[in-house]
């Protein structure tokens, strides 16, 4: 069976039940099943076959979900594109995995060659094609930057999405009676798979917002009587800054799920002061993403913890020699389970490094407490997480180093209350060259997404280095934090 079977069966069990609320419309499961069938027919009519990639560029839209399930039926691979990327970045992704078809919302279509308007998916393409997908077939290709800044496609199978949905069901006590609010972008595996696809697996309803707006999110929680929502710390901070946060009716919420970065205990308690349990989820694109979580019953008792291994996952912490470490000892976090990615698209060496003997090497550092709860303390990988977005310093540094006036550059994350971290850069100019901070920041315009742009560029005479000549990023970070 393929994932489209979920929608077909719910359409048979409860055809009138609301699957998606979007832009004032209610889409019942029977209607969603028809949309999936039409989309599958439209893809097949345009030559999409088993194993082909189908890309989507646009804000959150029911068509994106219909495309995912249509790809599952055909055995094709759905590739959601990050609409925040600059044209050169999108070009690199599309070059890495050229799609058979590329669907785009009108607002984004002008920047891309050969894109097809998503309205084509609602055209009558005849009878839906026979299923050609299966549990072991790849169905989702999500791009995340590698440590070198190059795009890296994470391949997730239909089986991975199924077991991730089962883990989410246990994490949230998810049922068909739930009303889920999705504001995170669907090009993120978190926006797509922490609650959205699990809700459709359970027969629940999803209120889908094109993009996050704090006021609209609060209004939806009250109006739609939302029971579950995933909100990263930056989103929650924006909502808490609203005057109506203190008086908003949050009584329908059973819990708020947060994650994507290390979430301090104090932050969890601040949100929970409104009477809503805040639970953390831990994982990555490579784990689909649910690998560990806190359940609502432990929300306050284990505030600051990333929880225990998911119901159908194993998590261990190992030392440099690969040996499992005892409680309280920090080491690398490894994950194993049926929800893991199959590997990286056309990158066998990267796959071999990250996946070994069935375990995914996360690159994160953490430890278990005496009760088996995981605490993430730092990252081995050189990544900045700002507002839930992964930013790789090498990508930002490469833009700076292309400037003829710049001799050296080092990019780090600087702590910031609202976003968790922001990008900051230290630059050494070549002898005789001059440059202002504004001129340095202008180098990024149109080159990379705005959320990757440095918030600060500091000019130094030299970068701190170790005895072996390696740049000491902690020393650079200390200089930039000491403003």
Secondary structure, DSSP 8 states (H G I E B T S, - for coil): --THHHHHHHHHH-TTSEEEEETTEEEEHHHHHHHHHHHHHHHHHTT--TT-EEEEESSS-HHHHHHHHHHHHHT-EEEEE-TTS-HHHHHHHHHHS--SEEEE-HHHHTTSTT-EEGGGGGS--SS-------TTSEEEEEEEE-TTS-EEEEEEEHHHHHHHHHHHHHHHT--TT-EEEE-S-TTSHHHHHTTHHHHHHHT-EEEE-SS--HHHHHHHHHHTT--EEE--HHHHHHHHTSGGGGTS--TT-SEEEE-SS---HHHHHHHHTTS--EEEEE--GGGTS-SEE--GGGTTTTTT--BEE-TTEEEEEE-TTS-B--TT--EEEEEEETTS--EETT-HHHHHHHEETTEEEEEEEEEE-TTS-EEEEEESS-EEEETTEEEEHHHHHHHHHTSTTEEEEEEEEEEETTTEEEEEEEEEE-TT----HHHHHHTTTTTS-GGGS-SEEEE-SS--B-TTS-B-HHHHHHHHH--
